[in-house]
């Protein structure tokens, strides 16, 4: 069990089209046990001038390398990923454990994504801006100001399209996921229409340290709520302080 004065580094992977900024409110709400480090994918946020990464394997390597290059190895790693970030997370964990066998990942938290997600954009939706926006509306997370700003839409369209293509590719890579001994916890919005309890529970097959599914008020972007962020961080800390067990 961890002592109160010990620190976990919580690495957060964004959703499609998002950046590390989606996690900025977390630091002010986090218990003193946590150091929050949100990751920007190449071509996003603070790395907007860099090229977008089109192959999931290259992005997974880039994320893992970013974490390993800056991580204080005296602290345990906690990985959190939402939506696209959740799809990347198990592969990032595999890469970290392969590259640094001494580095301990204390917990993985999957958010807003079922194991067998069938939600993928068609080629027409990927090629047409309006069609892609209609596709994204099911996630109920597009700012209204963005929908009425054509210049902003033109800027973000290639980024969102790239991320949706990455998501489609990740859905074909499930057979390459390996069973882990790292504890795995799943969060979801109770009103998220893009997932089911069945597909959320199927993540249990990826670990022998299954911690279950927890629901929070809201839809796909339930984690934009300050109340939910505080509750999520509290739950993560509770699970970190539980002893591991084998299913």
C-alpha positions as CSV (number, residue, x, y, z in Angstrom):
1,X,0.0,0.0,0.0
2,X,1.2,3.5,-0.8
3,X,2.0,6.0,1.9
4,X,0.3,9.4,1.8
5,X,3.5,11.3,1.0
6,X,4.3,9.3,-2.1
7,X,3.5,10.6,-5.5
8,X,2.1,8.9,-8.6
9,X,2.6,10.4,-12.0
10,X,-0.7,10.3,-13.9
11,X,-0.2,10.4,-17.6
12,X,-3.3,11.4,-19.5
13,X,-4.0,10.6,-23.2
14,X,-6.5,12.9,-25.0
15,X,-9.4,12.0,-27.2
16,X,-9.5,12.4,-31.0
17,X,-9.1,16.0,-32.1
18,X,-8.2,17.1,-28.6
19,X,-5.0,18.1,-26.9
20,X,-3.4,18.0,-23.4
21,X,-5.4,21.1,-22.6
22,X,-8.5,18.9,-22.0
23,X,-6.7,17.8,-18.8
24,X,-5.5,21.2,-17.5
25,X,-8.3,21.5,-14.8
26,X,-7.1,18.2,-13.3
27,X,-4.0,19.5,-11.7
28,X,-5.9,21.9,-9.4
29,X,-8.3,19.2,-8.4
30,X,-5.8,16.4,-7.9
31,X,-4.9,15.1,-4.5
32,X,-1.3,15.8,-3.4
33,X,-0.5,12.2,-4.2
34,X,-0.7,13.0,-8.0
35,X,1.4,14.8,-10.5
36,X,-0.7,15.2,-13.6
37,X,1.2,15.1,-17.0
38,X,-1.1,15.3,-20.0
39,X,0.4,14.2,-23.3
40,X,0.1,16.1,-26.6
41,X,0.2,13.9,-29.7
42,X,2.4,15.1,-32.6
43,X,0.5,17.8,-34.6
44,X,-1.7,18.7,-31.6
45,X,-1.7,21.4,-28.9
46,X,1.9,22.4,-27.9
47,X,3.2,20.2,-30.8
48,X,0.9,21.7,-33.4
49,X,3.8,22.6,-35.7
50,X,4.9,18.9,-35.9
51,X,3.6,16.5,-38.5
52,X,0.5,14.4,-37.7
53,X,1.3,10.7,-37.1
54,X,-0.8,8.5,-39.4
55,X,0.2,5.0,-38.2
56,X,-0.9,3.9,-34.8
57,X,2.3,2.0,-34.1
58,X,4.4,5.1,-34.6
59,X,2.1,7.1,-32.4
60,X,2.3,4.5,-29.7
61,X,6.1,4.5,-29.8
62,X,6.1,8.3,-29.7
63,X,3.9,8.5,-26.6
64,X,5.8,5.8,-24.8
65,X,9.1,7.5,-25.7
66,X,7.8,10.8,-24.4
67,X,6.8,9.3,-21.1
68,X,10.0,7.4,-20.6
69,X,12.2,10.3,-21.5
70,X,10.8,12.6,-18.8
71,X,9.5,10.2,-16.1
72,X,10.9,10.3,-12.6
73,X,11.6,6.6,-12.1
74,X,11.1,6.8,-8.3
75,X,7.4,7.4,-9.0
76,X,4.8,4.8,-10.1
77,X,3.1,5.4,-13.5
78,X,-0.6,5.7,-13.8
79,X,-2.1,5.8,-17.3
80,X,-5.4,7.4,-18.2
81,X,-6.8,7.5,-21.7
82,X,-10.2,8.8,-22.9
83,X,-11.8,7.6,-26.2
84,X,-8.9,7.5,-28.7
85,X,-6.5,7.8,-25.8
86,X,-8.2,4.8,-24.2
87,X,-7.6,2.8,-27.4
88,X,-3.9,3.7,-27.4
89,X,-3.4,3.1,-23.7
90,X,-2.9,-0.7,-23.6
91,X,-0.4,-0.6,-26.4
92,X,1.5,2.3,-24.8
93,X,1.6,0.3,-21.5
94,X,3.0,-2.7,-23.4
95,X,5.7,-0.5,-25.0
96,X,6.7,1.1,-21.7
97,X,7.0,-2.3,-20.0
98,X,9.0,-3.7,-22.9
99,X,11.4,-0.8,-23.0
100,X,11.8,-0.4,-19.3
101,X,11.2,-3.6,-17.3
102,X,12.0,-1.9,-14.1
103,X,9.3,0.8,-14.5
104,X,6.2,0.0,-12.6
105,X,2.7,0.9,-14.1
106,X,0.5,0.9,-11.0
107,X,-2.9,1.3,-12.8
108,X,-4.4,1.7,-16.2
109,X,-7.7,3.6,-16.5
110,X,-9.8,3.2,-19.7
111,X,-12.4,6.0,-20.2
112,X,-15.2,6.3,-22.7
113,X,-14.4,3.3,-24.9
114,X,-15.8,-0.2,-25.2
115,X,-13.4,-3.0,-25.9
116,X,-15.3,-3.9,-29.1
117,X,-16.2,-0.4,-30.3
118,X,-18.0,-0.6,-33.6
119,X,-18.1,3.2,-34.0
120,X,-16.0,4.0,-37.0
121,X,-16.4,6.7,-39.7
122,X,-17.1,5.7,-43.3
123,X,-14.9,7.0,-46.1
124,X,-17.6,9.5,-47.1
125,X,-17.6,10.9,-43.6
126,X,-13.8,11.1,-43.6
127,X,-13.8,13.0,-46.9
128,X,-16.6,15.4,-46.4
129,X,-16.4,18.0,-43.6
130,X,-20.1,18.3,-43.0
131,X,-20.5,14.5,-43.0
132,X,-17.7,14.1,-40.5
133,X,-19.2,16.8,-38.2
134,X,-22.5,14.9,-38.3
135,X,-20.6,11.7,-37.3
136,X,-18.9,13.5,-34.4
137,X,-22.2,14.9,-33.1
138,X,-23.0,11.5,-31.6
139,X,-20.2,12.2,-29.1
140,X,-21.9,15.5,-28.0
141,X,-18.5,17.1,-27.4
142,X,-18.1,19.6,-30.2
143,X,-18.1,23.2,-28.9
144,X,-20.9,25.2,-30.5
145,X,-18.4,28.1,-31.3
146,X,-16.4,25.7,-33.5
147,X,-19.4,24.7,-35.5
148,X,-20.0,28.3,-36.6
149,X,-16.4,29.2,-37.3
150,X,-15.5,28.0,-40.8
151,X,-11.8,29.0,-40.4
152,X,-11.5,27.0,-37.2
153,X,-13.3,24.0,-38.9
154,X,-10.9,24.2,-41.8
155,X,-7.9,24.2,-39.4
156,X,-9.1,21.3,-37.3
157,X,-10.6,19.1,-40.0
158,X,-7.3,17.4,-41.0
159,X,-6.4,16.8,-37.4
160,X,-9.8,15.2,-36.6
161,X,-9.7,13.2,-39.8
162,X,-6.3,11.9,-39.0
163,X,-7.4,10.9,-35.4
164,X,-10.5,9.1,-36.7
165,X,-8.3,7.2,-39.1
166,X,-6.0,6.2,-36.2
167,X,-9.1,5.1,-34.3
168,X,-10.3,2.9,-37.1
169,X,-6.8,1.3,-37.4
170,X,-6.7,0.7,-33.6
171,X,-10.0,-1.2,-33.8
172,X,-8.2,-3.7,-36.1
173,X,-5.3,-4.3,-33.6
174,X,-7.1,-5.9,-30.7
175,X,-5.6,-9.3,-31.5
176,X,-2.2,-7.7,-30.7
177,X,-3.2,-6.8,-27.2
178,X,-1.6,-9.0,-24.6
179,X,-2.9,-10.0,-21.1
180,X,-1.3,-7.8,-18.4
181,X,-0.8,-8.1,-14.7
182,X,-1.4,-4.3,-14.4
183,X,-4.7,-3.4,-12.6
184,X,-7.2,-2.1,-15.1
185,X,-10.2,0.1,-14.3
186,X,-12.9,1.4,-16.7
187,X,-14.8,4.7,-16.4
188,X,-17.7,5.8,-18.5
189,X,-20.5,8.4,-18.7
190,X,-23.7,6.9,-17.6
191,X,-25.5,8.4,-20.6
192,X,-22.8,7.7,-23.2
193,X,-24.7,6.1,-26.1
194,X,-21.5,5.0,-27.8
195,X,-20.7,2.2,-25.3
196,X,-22.6,-0.6,-23.6
197,X,-22.0,-2.3,-20.2
198,X,-21.1,-5.4,-22.1
199,X,-18.4,-3.9,-24.2
200,X,-17.0,-2.0,-21.2
201,X,-16.8,-5.1,-19.2
202,X,-15.0,-7.0,-22.0
203,X,-11.8,-5.0,-21.0
204,X,-11.6,-7.5,-18.1
205,X,-10.1,-10.1,-20.5
206,X,-7.0,-7.9,-20.9
207,X,-5.9,-8.2,-17.3
208,X,-5.8,-10.5,-14.3
209,X,-6.2,-7.5,-12.0
210,X,-9.7,-6.4,-13.1
211,X,-11.0,-3.4,-11.1
212,X,-14.4,-3.1,-12.8
213,X,-16.5,-0.4,-14.5
214,X,-17.5,2.8,-12.8
215,X,-20.1,5.3,-14.1
216,X,-20.3,9.0,-13.8
217,X,-23.1,11.4,-14.6
218,X,-23.1,12.6,-18.2
219,X,-22.4,11.4,-21.8
220,X,-19.2,10.7,-23.7
221,X,-17.5,13.8,-22.4
222,X,-18.6,13.3,-18.8
223,X,-15.1,14.1,-17.7
224,X,-15.5,17.8,-18.5
225,X,-17.4,18.2,-15.2
226,X,-15.4,19.4,-12.2
227,X,-17.5,17.2,-9.9
228,X,-16.7,14.2,-12.0
229,X,-13.0,14.9,-12.2
230,X,-12.8,15.1,-8.5
231,X,-14.7,11.9,-8.1
232,X,-12.6,10.1,-10.7
233,X,-9.3,11.2,-9.1
234,X,-10.6,10.0,-5.7
235,X,-11.6,6.7,-7.2
236,X,-8.2,6.3,-8.9
237,X,-6.4,6.9,-5.6
238,X,-8.7,4.4,-3.8
239,X,-7.8,1.7,-6.3
240,X,-4.1,2.6,-6.1
241,X,-4.2,2.0,-2.3
242,X,-5.9,-1.4,-2.7
243,X,-3.7,-4.5,-2.7
244,X,-3.4,-6.3,-6.0
245,X,-5.1,-9.6,-6.4
246,X,-5.6,-12.3,-9.1
247,X,-8.9,-12.9,-10.7
